[in-house]
Structure formats: C-alpha cells, structure tokens
C-alpha cells in the first residue's frame, strides 16, 4: 500500500526529506496548479534525472493539476 506525501505547500528543501522518508511506490506531491512550478520543481527534476522517481501529473479539474514524483524501488 503506497503512501502520499504532500510538500506542495511546504518550504523549499523538504522535497528531498519526503523522498528519503518515502518507500518505493509512494507519491510525493510537489506542486498543485496550472503548470509545473513551485519551490520543489528543481529537486523533483533532479531526482527524476538520477533515476529515483517517475514524474507525472494528475488532473484535478478547473485547469489545475497535482504534480507528483513516485519513488522508484531499488534496481538489481
């Protein structure tokens, strides 16, 4: 069962802490709005580039989206 961690309204720097606490398959919501942005965008992109998560969005309606990083498991 996956857990949802929401840092979208939290100060910069907490994305990495949420990812460290998250288990494989957990979602970290790093921004809510029309476009990807916010203080966690760069950290989320770096985690994705390092292969630690998948980035995607979930439509909320009214032109708003949740921007999510899903933590990957360890590869063999």
N, C-alpha and C positions, 0 to 999 in steps of 0.2 A: 504494500500500500504506500503510495507516494504522499509526500507532504508538500504543502505550498508555503513558501516563504515570500512575504511581500515587503520589499525595501523601497517601493516606488515613492513613498512619502518620507523616506529617511535620508539623513545627510550622506554626502559623498563619502566613500570609503567603506560603507557597510556591505556592498555587494560581495566583496571577497570574503568577508566574515560569514555571510549567509551561505556562500558556496562551500566554504570549509566545513560548515555545520551540516550541510545538506548531504543526503545519501543519494546513491545512484537512482535516477528516475524522479527525484524531487524537482519541483518547479520553483524558480526564483523569479518573481515578477519584479522587473527593474524599472518599468515606466508604464504609465497609463496616459493616453492622449491620442491625438490625431496622427501624430508622426513619432517615430522613434526619437527619443531625446532624453533629457534629464541628466542628472549628475552621475548615473551609473552606466551610461551608454558605452563609454570608452572601456571600462572594466569588463563589461559583458562581451564586447567585441574582442578584447584581448584573450578572455577565457575561451571564446569560440576558436580563435586562431590557434591557441595552444592545444585544442582538441579536447577541452574539458567539458564542453557543453554544446547543445544544439540551441540555436536561437530561432524563435518563431513568434507569431502574434496570434491573438485570439480576439475576434470581433465582439465588441460589447454592444454596439448599436449607437445611433446618434453620431456616427463618424468617429467614434472612439475605439481604441484597441488597447489590450494588455500586451506588453512586450515581455517575453518570457525566455529565460535561459533554463533548459532542462539538463541537469547534471548527468554526465555520462558515467558509466561504470568503468572499472579498470579493465584494460585490454590485456590479453595474454601474449 
